[in-house]
Amino acid sequence: IYPRFTAWADFVLSRTDSRGFLIAAPEDWVFIDWNDAITKDGDVYSFLQMLLYGALCAGREIASVIGETDDAKKYASLAKKLCADIQDAFWCEDRGGYAHSLKNGKSDLLILRQNNVMAVLCGIADERKSRKILTSVLFGDAVPAITTPYMRFYEFTALCLLGETERVYIEMMRYFGGMLKLGATSFWEYF
C-alpha cells in the first residue's frame, strides 16, 4: 500500500505553492462542512493545510516503520515547515484561534470551529494555543456552532483531548438526544 501513499503524496504536493500550502484548482470544490459562516472565496484554506500536515505526519510514521528513512525525513521536514507556515499565516493571537482562509495573501480573520478543531486534533496547536482555542473558540458563543453530526464527532474528540469529557457527554445527550426527540432513526446530515 505504501506506493499508493507516495503516489498520492506526490500528486498532492504537486499542488502546493512555495510555502507548501495546498492550493485548490479552480475546478475543485473545497468542502469543509455545512455551515453558512464558511466562506468559499479564499485562495488558501487553513483546514486543508491542517489535513495536509496530518497526512505528512502519518506519512513520516509509515515511512519510518517500513524502513523508508529518506521518505520519513522528507515528510518530517515538509510537515515541520508547513506547521510553521500555518502558525505564521493563520494564527490570530488576539482572537485565540486560527483564521479560516487567506485571500491574496491576507487573512480573512474569520474564526471557525472546524479548522480550530483540526488544529487540536492534528497537533498543530501547542498546549497554550489549544487552551486559547478551548476558551475563545470552542466555548465562544460568538463563533458559529458546528451543525453536522459528522463534524461534531471531531469537535467532541478535540474537547475530550482537552479534558472536557463531562461537557462532551452532556452535549452528546443534548445534540443526539434532540434528534431522537424529533423522530430521527439515523443521524441527520444537518442539525
Secondary structure by P-SEA (a helix, b strand, c coil): caaaaaaaaaaaaaaccccccccccccccccccccccccccccccaaaaaaaaaaaaaaaaaaaaacaaaaaaaaaaaaaaaaaaaaaccccccccccccccccccccccccaaaaaaaaaaccccaaaaaaaaacccccccccccccaaaaaaaaaaaaaacaaaaaaaaaaaaaaaaaaaccccccccc
